[in-house]
Amino acid sequence: MTTTGMVAAGAGYAAASLSCTFGVLLAVIAQAQATAGWAALLVVFAVYAAGAATVLLLVSLATAAAGTAATRYLAVLARHGTRITAVVLVATGAYLVWYWWPAAIGSTGGAAMGSTAWSAAVSIWIQNHTGTVIILAVAAVAATLAATVVARNTRARHRDATPDNDCCAPAPATIEEKHAR
């Protein structure tokens, strides 16, 4: 892949993921503006960038480690892609209706309050255990890297041990070569 192709793929990914990440980015911008100075503002953006990069790195490394087995499995799933997508879209729509219905009818309580309380509890736990979260993230990245290395080494050893894959096996001698000796 050329550099231009990689830049185009990155720009396309960024544009496609904008609908998922724009709300989070706006929250990060609001949080950064609430900070006291430039250093704190830069820290907020650096932490956001590090978190986003960690997730993308984990997904990329896991995909590389999975190799052809995942590709074969996904090819089987692809046959049912439209049905799976339809189920996911219906489930997403049902969740959004469940979540926003109380606000739409003017209620102050309801189904969304449970998820709001749960979200607040998770947020508070993460804030109180930042060190643990960082250690778990680093451990996940390290485990994924280790799995990638092990998978590549296993494939390389298997490839080297299989005589059928020898690209440079000596050709059998012809009759003329045997007589020339």
N, C-alpha and C positions, 0 to 999 in steps of 0.2 A: 504494500500500500504506500502511496506517495505521501509526502508531507501535506500537499494540498488536499488529498483525499482524507487524511486524518483530521485536518482542521475542519473540513466540511462535515465529517461524521460527528465531530465534537459539537459543532454549531447546530447541527440537526438534533442531536441528543439534548442540547441545552434548550432549544426551542420547544421540543416535544415535552420535556419535563417541566417546563415553566408553569403549567397549570397545577402541577403537584407541589412545586416548591415556592411559588410566588407568595402564598400566605405566610409561610415560614420566614421567607426573606423579609417581608414587611414587618413581622414581629421582631426579627433581629434588628432591623433598622430602628424600630421604635425603642427597643431596649438600648441600643447604642446611643440614641439621642438622649436617653434618660441618664446617661453616665455623667460623671463630673468633669472629665477632661479627655484630651485626645488619646492618652495612653489607654484609658479604660475603654474608649470607643474602639480602638484598634484591637484590644484584647477580645471584645465581644465578636468582632468580625473574624478574628483569627480562630477563635474557638468554633464558630459556625463553620468556617472553611475546613478546619481539621475534622470536625464531625462528619461533614458531607464527604470529604475525601476518604475517611476511614470506611464508611459504608460502601462507597464505590470500589475501593480497593478490595474489601472483603468479597464483594460480589464478583469482581473480575478474577481474583485469585481462586475463588471457589469454582467458577466456571472453567478456568484453566485446569484445575485439579480434577474436575469431574471427567474431562476429556470426552472420548467418543461414546462412553456408556450413556452419559447424559444426552448426547446428541441423538443416539438411537431412541432413547426413551421419549425425548421431546418430539421426534419425528412421528412416533406412534400417537402421542397426544395431539399433534397438529391436525390429524385427521378429524378430531372432534373439537377443533378450535372454535368454530362458530357456536356450538352448543355450550362449551365452557364459558365463552365470552358472554353469551346470553344469560347464563346463570349468575355470573359475577355481576353483570349490570343490573339484573333484577334484585339481587341481594343488596347491592349498593343503593339502589333507589329505595328499597324498603327501609334500609337503615336511615337514610336521609329523611324520609317521611317520618319515621319513628322519632328521630332526634329533633326535628324542627316543628313537628305538629303542635306541641304545647305553645311555642312562641307564635305560631301562625294563628292560633285561636285566642291568644291573649292570656293564657294561663301562666302563672308564675311557678308552678311545680310540674310534675309529670315525669314522663319517661326519661327525658334528657337530664333531669337532675341527678339520676343515678350515675350516668356516665360522666357528668361534670364532677361529682364528688370523687369518683374513682380517678379521673384525670388529675384532679388536685392532689389526691393522696400520692399518686405516682410521682408527680412533679416535686412535691415536698420531699419524698424519699430520695429522689435523685439529687436534689439540692443538699440534703443532709449527708449523702454518701458519695460525693463526687469522686473521692479517691478510689473507692471500690469500683465505681463505674469506669473510671479511666483504666484501672488495672484489668478489669474484665475485657474492655475494648482492646487493650494491648495484647492480652492473652489470646483473644480471638484472632487478631491479625497474625500473631506468632504461630498459632496452631494451623491457620490456613496456609501460611508460608511453608511450614514444616510438611503439611500434607501435600502441597504442590511439589516440593523437592522429592519426597518419598515416591509420589506417583511417577514423576519423570524418571527417577533412577530405576524404579521397577520396570517401567516400559523400556528403558534403554537396556537393562540387563536381559529382559525377555527377548528383545529384538536381536541382541548380540548372540544369545544362546540358540536361536532358531536358525538352522542351516538353510531353510527355504528362503530366508530373506537376505542371503548373502548376495550382494550386488556384484561382487567382483570375484566370483569363484573361477578358478582356472578352467579354461576350455579344454575339452579332451583333445589329445594329440591326434593329428590326422595321420593317415597312412604314410604320406610323404615325409612327415617329420620323424616318424618312427624309423624309417629306412635311412634317413640322413644321419642318424646317431650311430 
